Structure formats: structure tokens, C-alpha cells
């Protein structure tokens, strides 16, 4: 059983009495982008060029349907944070053509690579793993190359991403102020008037303040500890023409317990009672935290007003995009239940492995437990997630976490394609009476399934689960999602994996496929803010890319760049894509893809880029294969764990690197 159900009662979304803006006579458009790291960012830039030339993005012709909400998460948010808040970046994307966009992409990636060159070979407590990496095989070699980078940037995801923005904005598009620009209405480009820019992230249900030796459990009702959340909560930060707000607009309070930062994590009661994998029927959205009664803990209740609003309630574009893209937040030991839920999947995989002997299972389980205790006692990977107390632009000045801070992880862990709250934002603006068109950029890896799309509908995987209730869904690759979540079903219609797969058609000259789904009608989903009764036409564009999500270290960046350039050029030059999107939104396709470099004569020619369909062995060790079956449970551990056991048994610190870092490369 991979999910349990629990009726969702009143959540903390509040709806102020507002006057709805008039919807356009034509169907309005929502455009959302899923995660996918650098391939997602590059793909979104190419789609933006296509949509701009079609006149549906950044245009001011009221006779045409227009994009009203642009919502992104993870790698796609890196695109929107630059596109919507830097005039120079915007111009480079929309004013050029396929060739110039490819050139811009190469320059951007080359600049990003400079942030990861000449990194000292210092692996800190994982030095043994680095020393053995070169002689143990490609998997450990990749890990060994990543660890010095993590150490150099203080094992901080915010510092890595900040350095990326700083280098690319300075060296490529001459807008070095982007690292301090606020994600505000006053900074949003006039070119995007009428477009709400939303960043989707996930609020973690509990977190430790290590220096203060406390842990805060967020609760639906902070005066009732039994309403403590067990799953991440969906949040969008939306920037309109005149207003900037979070969706939902209110925040939870919490209850603070004392704890000993040097105590064992695995033998404590810190996460006792929280759902672990596999989920049970009794699991739900709320739990009563338990602690060792000998620890002399005290409880302090913090109201929402006593919690610190994220990023000083005035985030920079870098801060909000980092919060939306903390893709490995599950390895931050500060996030107690989220951290434990990830490791519960590892434990399950070990126990159900057909490749391990019983002795090896016991040995590996011992290593996993020791690993959790090591991280808990050292705080080694705290900033793999994003802490809301980061208020100054440069994360190196970030203060230690306090019990009143919130923590965020990648938005993909509550809604991968970021569509649910995009619809909620539109409904907040315009109501539910106007039919809308939703374009989802699904920046999938080529072996992924479509579980992240199916989750919006009624299907076998959420049978008996109310929209917004507790569920532990399957992921888009092999096995389950790394964490349970609130069901993101937002449509009343049923959809099977086979039905969805059958709707996809190839986009000529690219690896893209596009599906136009039957018109769907929204249902109430309180946690996501979606209201029932709105008709939505849906187009899903699958990227089907062989470029890995995690393009990190100079060598990997350099190897991935040609593929990313080809990706940008292929999308931007696809007349078939332009025609298909135009037909979906109901306009004539009046543009023709161009390949002349910016500044050339401007003669337009129809061309297609040759797709790169063979995985680059510098990037991937996975042979081409069919996507995993949608909705199928995992009954074995990640293949990497099974393969490594065949080599000499690694020490604790070697397994530390292996278990924590290897998932980034698949």
C-alpha cells in the first residue's frame, strides 16, 4: 500500500474578498514548467521565444488569447527569475532567433562552468571516498568529483546557485544586479504586463534549529500539537503588475521542543509516529510528535505572527528561485521527518533487494542508520534545503537557523509541473467562469513516465483519496516519490496511464512529444487553493531529453553544453511546435522559425535541428530503455546500491557519499 487516505479539513488558505479582474473574451492561457535542472531552464527559454513570436507572451493585442499566469518550479524557475526581472536576459531570449538563442545558451553555460573550475580537492570528512573514486568505477568517480565542489561552497545549495547567477549575469547578459533584484511588482518587466509570475516551492513540515538545540513542528492549529503536519505544504510566490503575495496568503504556526543535537537520531523519538515508507492506511496529514520523556523537553507554541516571514517578506529573485529548486533538500538532516522519510525508502529497498544477502542487508542497514546519526550530529548537509532566515542577497551572510524560521525544498515535491496553484492563482484573479487553456512544459528525462501529469486526475493510484488528502505517490522514475504529500488531484475526470500515453504525438524534427487532453473540469482542492467548476483545456509538451537533471562540476557542464545548445535551437526552430501550439490556443501560426543569427538580414527559413538521441556516456551510464510503467511500485533498491555491493564493502564515509549523492546523477 503506497498511500493512505485522510479527509482534509479546513487548511490555512484564506481568500480575501476581492473584485475579480475581467477575463478576456478569448480563452486565457496558463503556462507552467516542471523541474529538470538546466535542461528545464534552457527548454523554457526556447519555448518563450516560440510563444513570444506567436504573440501570446508579452504581447498586448487583446484580440488574442494571452498567457495570464506563468508558473515554474525548480530548474524552470531559474528561467523565469531571469526572464521576468532582467531586461537584458529577456531581450536575448525573445529578440533573437534559434541560432542566437543557441549562442546565448552556450555563453551562459560557459560562464556557469567558471564557478566550478579550479576547485581545491578537499573532501572534508569524505576524503576517503574522493581518494578511491578514480579507481572504483564511473559512479563513484562522479561522486568524488562533486564532493570538493560541495565543500568549497560550504555544502550550501544557496551558495552554488547564487554563484551561478552572479557569473552568468555578469559575463553574459550584463546585468550583475540580478543577484540583488527583488522579486517584486516594481521590478517585473513592463514587457510582461498582465502576466503573473509564480514560483512554486514546498514548505517543510518541521525543522531543527541546530545551534538553538530545538525543533519546530508546524501545525494546522498551533495550539493543538496533534495537528502537526506530516508532509510538505505547497506554496507559490506570485508577482503581479501591482501586487506580490504568497499563495496561500497565511502561514502556519508551530510548536518548539528542546532536543540534544548530539543525541542519536535513529534511536530518538524525533520522528516517531510520522509516516514512513511504505505508508499505512492509518497514516495521514497530521500527527502528534513524540519525544523521549527523559530529555526534559519543554514546549513553546509559536503563532503565525511569531514566525519569521520568509526572506524578510521581500525575497530577491535568486532567493525565491533557490527555494523553488532545492532538489536535494531531502538529504538535509535539519528537516527531521522529510529526512527520515527519504531514508525509509532506502531501508525498504535494502530489505527487499534480490541482490543482497541477508548478511549484507544487515550490514547496509547498520551503515544507513549510522549515516543518519552522523549527519544529525554534525549538521553536515543542513543547507541542502533553503532556510527562510536568509535575508541578505549573498547567502554567505545567512545566519544560523532559529526556531521561528521556515524551511523550503524543491516545488517538485508537492507539484512537479506547478499547475495546481497556477490554476488557483488564475481563479483568485479572474474567477472560475472563463474556460482556460493550460500549457504544461514537462521537462522530463527520456526514461521518465507521466505520473506527475496523471496525479492531476482520478486514477488507480489515488483511488479513495480525496483531493488534498494524504498520499504517497509513485515518482516519475523507478520507485516512489521521496516523500508523501497532499494529493494534487485537481480534475474530476479519470485518466489512465495508457490513455495519456496514447495522446502524445511527435513534434517533427525534435525529441518533443505533445498531447492535447480532453477538456477537464476542476474540483475543489483546498490545500492547493483550487476551486471546482472551471473548464480547462490542457496541452502537455514532453521534453524527452537525455540530459541529466544535475549538471554540476566543470567536466559535466562542458559535456552537457552541446546538448543544451542543440535543445534550445531545436525547440526554437521547430515550425511544427509553433503550429501545434497555435492550433491549441486557437490562433493562426503566423511565425516561421528562423535560423539566421541576430543582426543578420532577417530572412526567415524553416529548418529543424537534428536531435541528439544517444545518451552521452560522460553524463549517463543508463542505456536507452522504455519509460518505467506508470504507477508500478518499486520492490528493489536503486540499481546503484546493488551494483556497488559486488565490489569491496565500502566504509561508512564511502557509503555516506554514495547514498546521498548518487541519486543526483539519475
ABEGO torsion letter per residue (X at the ends): XABBBBBBBBBABBBBBBBBBBBBABBBBBBBBBBGEAAAAAAAAAAAAAAAAAGABGBABAABBBBABBBBBEAAAAAAAAAAABAAAAAAAAABBAAAAAAAAAAAAAAAAAAABGBBBBAEAAAAAAAAAAAAEAAAAAAAAAAAAAAAAGGBAAAAAAAAAAAAAAAAAGBAAAAABBBBAAABBAAABGBBBBBBBBBBABBBBAAAGBBBBBBABAABAAABBABBBBBBBBBBAABBBBOBABBBBBBBBBBBAABBAAABAAABGBBBOBBBAABBABBBBBBBAAAGBBBBBBBAAABBBBGGGBBBAAAAAAAAABAAAAABAABAAAAAAAAAAAAAAAAABAABBAAAAAAAAAAAAAAAAAAAAAGAAAAABBBAABABABAAABBBBBAABBBBBBAAAABAAGAAAAAAAAAAAAEAABBBBBBBBBBBBAABBAAAAAAABBBAAABGBBBGBBBBBBBABBEBBABBBBBABABABBBBAAAAAAABBBBBGBABBBBBBBBBBBBBBAAAGBBBGBBBBBBBBBAGBABBABBBEAAAAAAAAAAAAAAAAAAAABAAAAAAAAAAAGBBBABBBBABBBGBAGBBBBBBBBBBABBBAAABABBBBBBBBBGBBBABBBAAAAAAAABBBBBAAAAAAAAAAAAAAX
